[in-house]
Amino acid sequence: LKRFVTLDFGKSFTDGRKVLDKIKERIPITLTLNLLSLTMILMIAIPIGVLSATRQYSLFDKLTTVFVFVGFSTPTFWLALILMIVFGVTLGWLPISGIQSIDVSEMSWFERLIDWIKHLILPVGISAFGGIAGLSRYCRSSMLEVISQDYIRTARAKGLTETDVIIRHALRNALLPVVTILGLAVPGLIGGSVIFETIFSIPGMGQLFYSSAMSRDYPTIMGILVIGAVLTLIGNLIADISYALLDPRIRAKQ
């Protein structure tokens, strides 16, 4: 129990290093990628969901519906390979492996930033693609349910503009179930790291998990699973706190 609390997972079977030291080297990269992916999902999915709900059955709504079904049905690894071939090999616009170029030490800080952004575009975009499709659809459904409520009709009857009705009254209530979904999405993001970090040769926890599984490095596998579980719990805790901040009824009960 003491070893578990102190995160002492023992030594790796492959190189004899402490498992915790190996995870410490990789976890900042994985956290950065997942936080960027989650931010991208929120910034794109919520506006799409709101616009689809307020323009129900419009051309935009129909196009986003098609996007959602494509996002759900497209395998992540297949999409990653296609985009790597198109943007990395054929067009040569984006790098297809790692998180920095070989000659990064010779670059200025601005060139390093641009190089880092270029390396992250494909993996972050691939990681966020499915989440954008799912969350936008869920946000649309939640928004449609909220704008049909009596208090929304009352707000409109008082003469409030449609923007005020949507932003000040409808959106906040529509986000409550979305926050719950975000808490449940954390394990999916962490699990997805195994796929896109391996495909793009990114030295994160996902790639470490894959290489450890292939070499049957059980201490490292167990360490990564425990850290992943802890991150999932933290994500759910943040979701619960956000839920309480958004819903005044919960604060009143407390």
C-alpha positions as CSV (number, residue, x, y, z in Angstrom):
1,L,0.0,0.0,0.0
2,K,2.9,2.3,0.8
3,R,4.4,1.8,-2.6
4,F,1.0,2.5,-4.2
5,V,0.5,5.8,-2.3
6,T,4.1,6.9,-3.1
7,L,3.7,5.8,-6.8
8,D,6.6,3.4,-6.4
9,F,5.8,1.0,-9.3
10,G,9.2,-0.7,-9.2
11,K,11.7,-0.9,-12.1
12,S,11.1,-1.5,-15.8
13,F,11.8,-4.9,-17.1
14,T,13.3,-3.5,-20.4
15,D,15.9,-1.0,-19.2
16,G,15.9,-1.3,-15.4
17,R,14.9,2.3,-14.8
18,K,12.3,3.3,-12.3
19,V,8.8,3.3,-13.8
20,L,7.9,6.6,-12.2
21,D,10.9,8.3,-13.8
22,K,9.9,7.0,-17.3
23,I,6.3,8.2,-16.8
24,K,7.5,11.7,-15.5
25,E,9.4,12.1,-18.8
26,R,6.3,11.3,-20.9
27,I,3.3,12.6,-19.0
28,P,3.8,16.4,-19.8
29,I,3.6,15.6,-23.5
30,T,0.5,13.6,-23.2
31,L,-1.2,16.1,-20.9
32,T,-0.4,18.9,-23.3
33,L,-1.8,17.1,-26.3
34,N,-5.0,16.1,-24.4
35,L,-5.5,19.6,-23.0
36,L,-5.1,21.1,-26.5
37,S,-7.5,18.5,-27.9
38,L,-10.1,19.2,-25.2
39,T,-9.8,22.9,-25.7
40,M,-10.2,22.5,-29.4
41,I,-13.3,20.3,-28.9
42,L,-14.9,22.8,-26.6
43,M,-14.2,25.8,-28.8
44,I,-15.6,24.1,-31.9
45,A,-18.2,21.7,-30.8
46,I,-20.3,24.0,-28.5
47,P,-20.7,26.8,-31.1
48,I,-21.6,24.2,-33.7
49,G,-24.2,22.6,-31.4
50,V,-25.7,25.9,-30.5
51,L,-26.0,27.1,-34.1
52,S,-27.4,23.8,-35.2
53,A,-30.1,24.0,-32.5
54,T,-31.0,27.6,-33.2
55,R,-31.1,26.9,-37.0
56,Q,-32.8,23.5,-36.8
57,Y,-33.4,21.8,-40.2
58,S,-31.4,24.5,-42.0
59,L,-28.6,23.7,-44.5
60,F,-26.0,24.2,-41.7
61,D,-27.8,21.8,-39.4
62,K,-28.0,19.2,-42.2
63,L,-24.3,19.6,-43.0
64,T,-23.3,19.3,-39.3
65,T,-25.5,16.1,-39.1
66,V,-23.5,14.6,-41.9
67,F,-20.3,15.7,-40.2
68,V,-21.4,14.0,-37.0
69,F,-22.1,10.7,-38.7
70,V,-18.8,10.8,-40.6
71,G,-16.9,11.6,-37.4
72,F,-18.5,8.7,-35.6
73,S,-17.9,6.2,-38.4
74,T,-14.4,7.1,-39.4
75,P,-11.6,5.1,-37.8
76,T,-9.1,7.4,-36.1
77,F,-6.0,5.5,-37.4
78,W,-7.3,5.5,-41.0
79,L,-8.0,9.2,-40.9
80,A,-4.6,9.8,-39.4
81,L,-2.8,7.9,-42.1
82,I,-4.8,9.6,-44.9
83,L,-4.0,13.1,-43.5
84,M,-0.3,12.1,-43.1
85,I,-0.1,11.1,-46.7
86,V,-1.9,14.2,-48.0
87,F,-0.5,17.0,-45.8
88,G,2.8,15.4,-44.8
89,V,4.0,13.3,-47.8
90,T,2.1,14.7,-50.9
91,L,1.9,18.4,-50.0
92,G,4.8,18.5,-47.5
93,W,3.0,21.1,-45.4
94,L,3.2,19.4,-42.0
95,P,5.6,17.1,-40.3
96,I,4.3,13.6,-39.7
97,S,6.3,12.4,-36.7
98,G,7.6,13.7,-33.3
99,I,7.0,17.0,-31.6
100,Q,10.0,18.9,-32.9
101,S,12.4,18.9,-35.8
102,I,15.9,17.5,-35.6
103,D,17.5,21.0,-36.0
104,V,15.4,22.6,-33.4
105,S,18.5,23.6,-31.3
106,E,19.5,26.0,-34.2
107,M,16.2,27.8,-34.3
108,S,15.1,31.0,-32.6
109,W,12.4,30.9,-30.0
110,F,9.8,32.0,-32.6
111,E,10.9,29.4,-35.1
112,R,10.7,26.8,-32.3
113,L,7.2,27.8,-31.5
114,I,6.1,27.6,-35.2
115,D,7.8,24.2,-35.5
116,W,6.1,23.0,-32.4
117,I,2.7,24.1,-33.6
118,K,3.2,22.5,-37.0
119,H,4.0,19.2,-35.3
120,L,0.9,19.4,-33.1
121,I,-1.6,20.2,-35.8
122,L,-2.2,16.7,-37.1
123,P,-2.2,14.7,-33.8
124,V,-4.3,17.3,-31.9
125,G,-6.7,17.6,-34.8
126,I,-7.1,13.8,-35.2
127,S,-7.5,13.4,-31.4
128,A,-10.3,16.1,-31.4
129,F,-12.1,15.0,-34.5
130,G,-14.3,12.4,-33.0
131,G,-14.9,14.5,-29.8
132,I,-16.1,17.5,-31.9
133,A,-18.6,15.3,-33.7
134,G,-20.0,13.7,-30.6
135,L,-20.1,16.8,-28.4
136,S,-21.6,19.0,-31.0
137,R,-24.5,16.6,-31.5
138,Y,-25.0,16.2,-27.7
139,C,-24.9,20.0,-27.3
140,R,-27.5,20.4,-30.1
141,S,-29.8,18.0,-28.4
142,S,-29.4,19.6,-25.0
143,M,-29.9,23.1,-26.5
144,L,-33.1,22.0,-28.4
145,E,-34.5,20.7,-25.1
146,V,-33.7,23.9,-23.2
147,I,-35.1,26.4,-25.8
148,S,-38.4,24.6,-25.8
149,Q,-38.9,25.4,-22.0
150,D,-41.4,27.9,-20.7
151,Y,-38.8,30.3,-19.2
152,I,-37.2,30.7,-22.7
153,R,-40.6,31.7,-24.1
154,T,-41.1,34.1,-21.2
155,A,-37.7,35.7,-21.9
156,R,-38.6,36.2,-25.5
157,A,-42.0,37.6,-24.5
158,K,-40.2,40.2,-22.3
159,G,-38.6,41.6,-25.4
160,L,-35.1,40.2,-25.0
161,T,-33.0,39.9,-28.2
162,E,-32.5,36.3,-29.5
163,T,-28.8,36.6,-28.7
164,D,-29.5,37.5,-25.0
165,V,-32.0,34.6,-24.8
166,I,-29.6,32.1,-26.2
167,I,-26.4,33.3,-24.4
168,R,-27.8,34.4,-21.0
169,H,-30.6,32.0,-20.5
170,A,-30.4,28.9,-22.7
171,L,-26.7,28.2,-23.1
172,R,-25.8,28.0,-19.4
173,N,-28.6,25.4,-18.8
174,A,-27.8,23.5,-21.9
175,L,-24.1,23.2,-20.8
176,L,-25.0,21.2,-17.6
177,P,-25.3,17.8,-19.3
178,V,-22.4,18.7,-21.6
179,V,-20.1,19.1,-18.5
180,T,-21.0,15.6,-17.4
181,I,-20.1,14.2,-20.8
182,L,-16.7,16.0,-20.7
183,G,-15.9,14.3,-17.4
184,L,-16.6,10.9,-19.0
185,A,-14.6,11.9,-22.1
186,V,-11.3,12.0,-20.2
187,P,-10.7,8.3,-20.3
188,G,-11.3,8.3,-24.0
189,L,-8.8,11.0,-24.6
190,I,-6.2,9.2,-22.5
191,G,-6.9,5.9,-24.3
192,G,-6.8,7.7,-27.7
193,S,-3.3,8.8,-26.9
194,V,-2.1,5.2,-27.4
195,I,-3.3,5.4,-31.0
196,F,-2.2,8.8,-32.2
197,E,1.1,8.9,-30.2
198,T,2.1,5.6,-31.8
199,I,1.1,6.7,-35.3
200,F,2.8,10.0,-35.1
201,S,5.8,8.7,-33.1
202,I,5.2,11.1,-30.2
203,P,7.1,10.2,-27.1
204,G,4.2,10.4,-24.6
205,M,2.5,8.0,-22.2
206,G,0.5,6.4,-25.0
207,Q,3.5,5.4,-27.0
208,L,5.2,4.2,-23.8
209,F,2.2,2.0,-23.0
210,Y,2.2,0.5,-26.5
211,S,5.9,-0.3,-26.4
212,S,5.6,-1.7,-22.9
213,A,2.7,-3.9,-23.9
214,M,4.7,-5.2,-26.9
215,S,7.7,-6.0,-24.6
216,R,5.6,-7.3,-21.7
217,D,7.0,-4.7,-19.4
218,Y,4.3,-5.3,-16.7
219,P,5.5,-2.7,-14.1
220,T,5.4,0.1,-16.6
221,I,2.0,-1.0,-17.9
222,M,0.6,-1.0,-14.3
223,G,2.1,2.3,-13.6
224,I,0.6,3.9,-16.7
225,L,-2.8,2.4,-15.9
226,V,-2.7,3.8,-12.3
227,I,-1.7,7.3,-13.5
228,G,-4.4,7.1,-16.2
229,A,-7.0,6.2,-13.5
230,V,-5.8,9.1,-11.3
231,L,-6.1,11.5,-14.2
232,T,-9.6,10.2,-14.9
233,L,-10.7,10.8,-11.3
234,I,-9.2,14.4,-11.5
235,G,-11.2,15.0,-14.7
236,N,-14.4,13.8,-13.1
237,L,-13.7,16.0,-10.0
238,I,-13.2,19.1,-12.2
239,A,-16.5,18.2,-14.1
240,D,-18.4,18.0,-10.7
241,I,-17.0,21.3,-9.6
242,S,-17.9,22.9,-12.9
243,Y,-21.4,21.4,-12.6
244,A,-21.8,23.0,-9.2
245,L,-20.6,26.4,-10.5
246,L,-23.1,26.3,-13.4
247,D,-26.1,25.0,-11.5
248,P,-27.2,27.3,-8.6
249,R,-29.5,24.6,-7.3
250,I,-26.6,22.5,-6.3
251,R,-25.0,25.5,-4.4
252,A,-28.3,26.1,-2.7
253,K,-28.4,22.5,-1.5
254,Q,-24.9,22.8,-0.1
